[in-house]
Amino acid sequence: LVDAIKHGTTTLFDHHASPNFIEGSLDVIADAVVLAGLRAVLCYEVTDRDGEAKMRAGIAENVRFMNSTNYRSLVTGTFGLHASLTLNNDALRACADALPTGGGFHVHVAEHEADENDSLRRSGKRVVERLHEYGIWGRKTIAAHCVHINEAERDILRETGTWVTHQPRSNMNNAVGALALDDMLAAGIPVSLGNDGFSNNMWAEWKDAYLLHKVANRDPRKANGADIARMATQHNAQLANQFFEDWPIGQLVEGAAADMIFVDYHPYTPLTAGNLPWHILFGFESSMVTTTIVNGIVLMQDRRLLTLDEAAIAQEALALAPQVWERYTANAQAVL
């Protein structure tokens, strides 16, 4: 959350997992988001990797939080699914049956070829086709990654109005490839820009999205700067507005949520609406954000955090980190 405020990121979509602390876990995150003053759409990652009991607990946590009204102004919920390859047919049916009216899903889709291979083995269908049978897709569903889907799968996502999110740094870090970005945008699929938890510095995602598709396709014409800007601004705002409908988000118009950032940027060539994307891609640095405002509340002013104590948070994190590492090591040794 400190990272988000310092980089001018106002609204977060978080896909959470904590298999040893499921019930109430989303409330803990929501409390922190509200304290920070940010806006968020939260969900719990349902999977059958940890057995049926925890799978059912994950479903219950999603439903409980989606039906909660405690955080409605700044925080709301959607229904988290891990991925096709960690959800058997019974789990998918249980999730589809439990979805509250008007809700949608947040799911990883074909991040790696293994997801497609598993789906074909299980059902004879590719991932998007398999999940389509369970009614997963729709205008409030987010399909993350979609690196290895084919044209027929893209058609299903477009026809159902499903949102695709692109995480370039995560995809490069995991060496899974790059989605067919230009083809998706040309097909009318609303692709948004995400980060998969890599960091909340979205300016870095702008730049890496711009570069990744050029090298992946060996074609400097791929991923036009204007398309990157459209994804990161218009599409991301439109996605947020699917979940926060009381006022427009991401627009400077009367009646919109008062979300603004100030940047200390002095251009050395003329700055216009037409060349703004390239100023951001080639001239702007994330450290230039000086002030972050969400819903009319100033969260950072002149680079000073007003709602969170970064030094205290860092001190506590430093103290807790060795304990977390120790538990991870113990779990890894138990598995081995």
C-alpha positions as CSV (number, residue, x, y, z in Angstrom):
1,L,0.0,0.0,0.0
2,V,2.9,2.3,0.7
3,D,4.3,1.4,-2.7
4,A,0.9,2.2,-4.4
5,I,0.6,5.6,-2.8
6,K,4.2,6.6,-3.5
7,H,3.8,5.7,-7.2
8,G,0.4,7.3,-7.6
9,T,-1.6,4.1,-7.9
10,T,-5.1,4.7,-6.5
11,T,-7.1,1.6,-7.1
12,L,-6.0,-2.0,-6.6
13,F,-7.3,-5.5,-7.6
14,D,-5.9,-8.1,-5.3
15,H,-6.1,-11.8,-5.8
16,H,-5.3,-13.1,-2.3
17,A,-4.3,-16.6,-1.0
18,S,-3.5,-17.7,2.6
19,P,-4.4,-21.4,2.9
20,N,-3.7,-21.4,6.7
21,F,-5.8,-18.3,7.3
22,I,-8.8,-18.2,5.0
23,E,-11.9,-17.1,7.0
24,G,-11.7,-13.3,7.6
25,S,-8.5,-12.9,5.6
26,L,-10.1,-10.4,3.2
27,D,-11.3,-8.3,6.2
28,V,-7.7,-7.9,7.3
29,I,-6.6,-6.7,3.9
30,A,-9.7,-4.4,3.6
31,D,-8.9,-2.8,7.0
32,A,-5.4,-2.0,5.8
33,V,-6.7,-0.6,2.5
34,V,-9.2,1.7,4.3
35,L,-6.5,2.8,6.7
36,A,-4.3,3.8,3.8
37,G,-7.1,5.5,2.0
38,L,-6.9,3.6,-1.2
39,R,-9.6,1.8,-3.2
40,A,-9.6,-2.0,-3.8
41,V,-11.4,-4.9,-5.2
42,L,-10.5,-8.0,-3.2
43,C,-11.0,-11.8,-3.6
44,Y,-9.8,-15.1,-2.2
45,E,-8.1,-17.6,-4.5
46,V,-10.1,-20.8,-4.6
47,T,-8.1,-23.9,-5.4
48,D,-8.3,-27.6,-4.8
49,R,-4.5,-27.9,-4.2
50,D,-5.1,-27.9,-0.4
51,G,-8.0,-30.3,-0.3
52,E,-11.8,-30.0,-0.4
53,A,-12.2,-28.4,3.0
54,K,-10.0,-25.5,2.2
55,M,-11.5,-25.2,-1.2
56,R,-14.9,-24.9,0.4
57,A,-13.6,-22.4,2.9
58,G,-12.2,-20.3,0.1
59,I,-15.6,-20.2,-1.6
60,A,-17.3,-19.2,1.7
61,E,-14.8,-16.4,2.2
62,N,-15.4,-15.0,-1.3
63,V,-19.2,-15.1,-0.8
64,R,-19.0,-13.7,2.7
65,F,-16.9,-10.7,1.6
66,M,-18.9,-10.0,-1.6
67,N,-22.1,-9.8,0.5
68,S,-20.4,-7.6,3.2
69,T,-21.4,-3.9,3.2
70,N,-18.7,-2.9,5.8
71,Y,-16.3,-1.4,3.2
72,R,-18.6,-0.6,0.3
73,S,-17.4,3.0,-0.4
74,L,-13.7,2.2,-0.9
75,V,-13.4,-1.6,-0.9
76,T,-15.6,-4.3,-2.6
77,G,-15.2,-7.9,-3.6
78,T,-15.2,-10.3,-6.5
79,F,-14.8,-14.1,-6.6
80,G,-11.3,-15.5,-6.8
81,L,-10.3,-18.6,-8.7
82,H,-6.7,-19.7,-9.0
83,A,-6.6,-21.4,-12.4
84,S,-8.2,-24.1,-14.5
85,L,-5.3,-26.5,-13.7
86,T,-6.0,-26.3,-9.9
87,L,-9.8,-26.6,-10.1
88,N,-11.5,-29.9,-10.7
89,N,-15.0,-30.1,-12.2
90,D,-16.7,-30.3,-8.8
91,A,-14.8,-27.2,-7.6
92,L,-15.7,-25.2,-10.6
93,R,-19.4,-26.2,-10.3
94,A,-19.4,-25.3,-6.6
95,C,-17.9,-21.8,-7.4
96,A,-20.4,-21.2,-10.2
97,D,-23.3,-22.2,-8.0
98,A,-22.1,-20.0,-5.1
99,L,-21.5,-16.8,-7.1
100,P,-23.7,-14.0,-5.7
101,T,-26.1,-12.4,-8.2
102,G,-24.4,-9.7,-10.3
103,G,-20.9,-10.9,-9.4
104,G,-17.9,-12.0,-11.5
105,F,-14.7,-13.9,-11.1
106,H,-11.0,-13.1,-11.1
107,V,-9.0,-16.0,-12.5
108,H,-5.5,-16.8,-14.0
109,V,-5.9,-18.1,-17.6
110,A,-3.3,-19.9,-19.6
111,E,-0.3,-18.1,-18.0
112,H,1.8,-21.1,-19.0
113,E,1.2,-23.9,-21.6
114,A,0.7,-26.3,-18.7
115,D,-2.8,-24.7,-18.0
116,E,-3.9,-25.5,-21.6
117,N,-2.4,-29.0,-21.6
118,D,-4.1,-29.8,-18.3
119,S,-7.5,-28.6,-19.5
120,L,-7.2,-30.6,-22.7
121,R,-6.3,-33.7,-20.7
122,R,-9.2,-33.2,-18.2
123,S,-11.9,-32.2,-20.6
124,G,-10.8,-32.3,-24.2
125,K,-11.3,-28.5,-24.2
126,R,-9.0,-25.5,-24.0
127,V,-9.0,-23.4,-20.8
128,V,-11.4,-20.7,-22.0
129,E,-13.8,-23.2,-23.5
130,R,-13.7,-25.4,-20.3
131,L,-14.4,-22.4,-18.0
132,H,-17.1,-21.1,-20.4
133,E,-19.1,-24.3,-19.7
134,Y,-19.4,-23.2,-16.0
135,G,-20.5,-19.7,-16.8
136,I,-17.3,-18.1,-15.6
137,W,-17.0,-15.4,-18.2
138,G,-18.9,-12.0,-18.3
139,R,-18.6,-8.3,-17.9
140,K,-17.5,-8.5,-14.3
141,T,-14.9,-11.3,-14.8
142,I,-11.2,-10.7,-15.1
143,A,-9.1,-13.2,-17.0
144,A,-5.4,-12.6,-16.0
145,H,-2.5,-13.3,-18.4
146,C,-4.1,-15.2,-21.3
147,V,-0.7,-15.7,-22.7
148,H,-1.4,-19.0,-24.5
149,I,-5.0,-18.8,-25.6
150,N,-5.9,-19.2,-29.2
151,E,-8.1,-17.2,-31.6
152,A,-11.3,-19.3,-30.7
153,E,-10.7,-18.6,-27.0
154,R,-10.2,-14.9,-27.7
155,D,-13.6,-14.9,-29.5
156,I,-15.3,-16.3,-26.4
157,L,-13.8,-13.6,-24.2
158,R,-14.8,-10.9,-26.6
159,E,-18.3,-12.2,-27.0
160,T,-18.8,-12.4,-23.3
161,G,-17.3,-9.0,-22.6
162,T,-14.7,-10.5,-20.3
163,W,-11.8,-8.3,-19.2
164,V,-8.2,-9.5,-19.9
165,T,-5.4,-8.1,-17.8
166,H,-1.8,-8.0,-19.0
167,Q,1.1,-8.3,-16.5
168,P,4.3,-7.8,-18.6
169,R,6.9,-7.8,-15.8
170,S,5.5,-10.9,-14.2
171,N,5.3,-12.7,-17.5
172,M,9.0,-11.8,-18.2
173,N,10.0,-12.9,-14.7
174,N,8.3,-16.2,-15.0
175,A,9.5,-16.7,-18.6
176,V,6.0,-17.7,-19.8
177,G,5.9,-15.6,-23.0
178,A,3.7,-12.7,-24.1
179,L,0.1,-12.5,-24.9
180,A,-1.1,-11.5,-28.4
181,L,-1.7,-7.9,-27.3
182,D,-2.2,-6.2,-30.7
183,D,-4.6,-9.0,-31.9
184,M,-6.7,-8.8,-28.7
185,L,-7.0,-5.0,-28.9
186,A,-7.8,-5.2,-32.6
187,A,-10.5,-7.8,-31.8
188,G,-12.2,-5.4,-29.4
189,I,-11.2,-7.2,-26.2
190,P,-10.8,-4.7,-23.3
191,V,-7.2,-5.4,-22.2
192,S,-6.2,-3.7,-19.0
193,L,-2.7,-3.3,-17.5
194,G,-1.9,-5.1,-14.2
195,N,1.2,-6.3,-12.3
196,D,0.4,-9.7,-10.7
197,G,1.8,-8.4,-7.4
198,F,5.2,-7.6,-8.9
199,S,4.9,-4.1,-7.5
200,N,2.4,-1.2,-7.5
201,N,4.7,1.0,-9.7
202,M,2.4,1.0,-12.7
203,W,4.7,3.3,-14.7
204,A,7.2,0.4,-14.9
205,E,4.4,-1.8,-16.3
206,W,3.7,0.9,-19.0
207,K,7.3,0.8,-20.1
208,D,7.7,-2.9,-20.0
209,A,4.5,-3.5,-21.9
210,Y,5.7,-1.1,-24.6
211,L,9.0,-3.0,-24.9
212,L,8.1,-6.6,-24.3
213,H,6.0,-7.1,-27.4
214,K,8.6,-5.6,-29.7
215,V,11.2,-8.0,-28.6
216,A,8.8,-11.0,-28.4
217,N,7.7,-10.4,-32.0
218,R,11.0,-9.0,-33.3
219,D,8.9,-6.1,-34.6
220,P,9.2,-2.5,-33.4
221,R,5.7,-1.7,-34.6
222,K,4.1,-3.9,-31.9
223,A,2.5,-2.3,-28.8
224,N,2.0,1.2,-30.0
225,G,2.5,3.8,-27.2
226,A,-1.0,5.1,-27.7
227,D,-2.4,1.6,-27.1
228,I,-0.4,1.2,-23.9
229,A,-1.8,4.5,-22.6
230,R,-5.3,3.5,-23.6
231,M,-5.0,0.3,-21.6
232,A,-3.5,1.9,-18.5
233,T,-5.8,4.8,-18.3
234,Q,-9.1,4.3,-20.2
235,H,-9.4,0.5,-19.9
236,N,-8.2,0.3,-16.2
237,A,-10.7,3.1,-15.3
238,Q,-13.5,1.3,-17.1
239,L,-12.7,-1.9,-15.3
240,A,-12.7,-0.1,-11.9
241,N,-16.1,1.4,-12.8
242,Q,-17.6,-2.1,-13.2
243,F,-17.1,-2.5,-9.4
244,F,-17.6,1.1,-8.2
245,E,-20.7,2.5,-9.9
246,D,-21.6,5.4,-7.6
247,W,-19.3,7.9,-9.5
248,P,-16.9,7.8,-12.4
249,I,-13.3,6.8,-11.6
250,G,-10.3,7.9,-13.7
251,Q,-11.9,10.9,-15.2
252,L,-11.5,14.6,-14.6
253,V,-15.2,15.5,-14.9
254,E,-17.8,17.0,-12.5
255,G,-19.2,14.3,-10.2
256,A,-16.2,11.9,-10.6
257,A,-14.2,10.5,-7.8
258,A,-11.6,13.0,-6.8
259,D,-8.6,10.8,-7.7
260,M,-5.5,12.9,-8.8
261,I,-1.8,12.7,-8.7
262,F,0.7,15.6,-9.1
263,V,4.1,15.0,-10.8
264,D,7.3,17.0,-10.8
265,Y,8.0,16.6,-14.6
266,H,9.6,19.3,-16.7
267,P,9.5,18.3,-20.4
268,Y,12.3,19.3,-22.6
269,T,10.1,19.1,-25.7
270,P,6.5,20.4,-26.1
271,L,4.0,18.2,-24.3
272,T,0.6,17.7,-26.0
273,A,-2.3,15.4,-25.7
274,G,-1.0,13.6,-28.8
275,N,2.5,12.9,-27.5
276,L,1.7,12.4,-23.8
277,P,2.1,8.6,-24.0
278,W,5.7,8.9,-25.3
279,H,6.6,11.5,-22.6
280,I,5.4,9.0,-20.0
281,L,7.3,6.1,-21.7
282,F,10.6,7.9,-22.4
283,G,10.7,10.9,-20.1
284,F,8.7,10.2,-17.0
285,E,10.1,8.4,-13.9
286,S,7.9,7.0,-11.1
287,S,9.9,9.0,-8.5
288,M,8.4,12.2,-10.0
289,V,5.1,11.6,-8.3
290,T,4.8,14.1,-5.5
291,T,1.2,14.0,-4.4
292,T,-1.5,11.3,-4.4
293,I,-5.2,12.0,-3.8
294,V,-7.9,9.3,-3.6
295,N,-11.6,10.2,-3.2
296,G,-10.7,13.7,-2.3
297,I,-8.4,12.7,0.6
298,V,-4.7,13.6,0.3
299,L,-2.7,10.4,1.0
300,M,0.7,11.8,0.1
301,Q,1.7,15.5,-0.2
302,D,5.1,16.7,-1.4
303,R,6.3,13.0,-1.2
304,R,5.3,12.8,2.5
305,L,2.9,10.0,3.4
306,L,0.0,11.3,5.4
307,T,-2.1,8.1,6.2
308,L,0.7,5.5,6.7
309,D,3.9,5.5,8.7
310,E,6.4,4.0,6.3
311,A,9.2,3.9,8.8
312,A,7.1,2.0,11.4
313,I,5.8,-0.4,8.7
314,A,9.3,-1.1,7.5
315,Q,10.6,-1.7,11.0
316,E,7.8,-4.2,11.7
317,A,8.3,-5.9,8.3
318,L,12.0,-6.3,9.0
319,A,11.3,-7.9,12.3
320,L,8.7,-10.3,10.9
321,A,10.5,-11.3,7.7
322,P,12.9,-13.9,9.3
323,Q,10.0,-15.6,10.9
324,V,8.2,-15.8,7.6
325,W,11.3,-17.2,5.9
326,E,11.7,-19.8,8.6
327,R,8.1,-21.0,8.2
328,Y,8.5,-21.2,4.4
329,T,11.7,-23.2,4.8
330,A,9.9,-25.6,7.2
331,N,7.0,-26.1,4.8
332,A,9.4,-26.7,1.9
333,Q,11.3,-29.3,3.8
334,A,8.1,-31.0,4.9
335,V,7.0,-31.3,1.2
336,L,10.4,-32.6,0.1
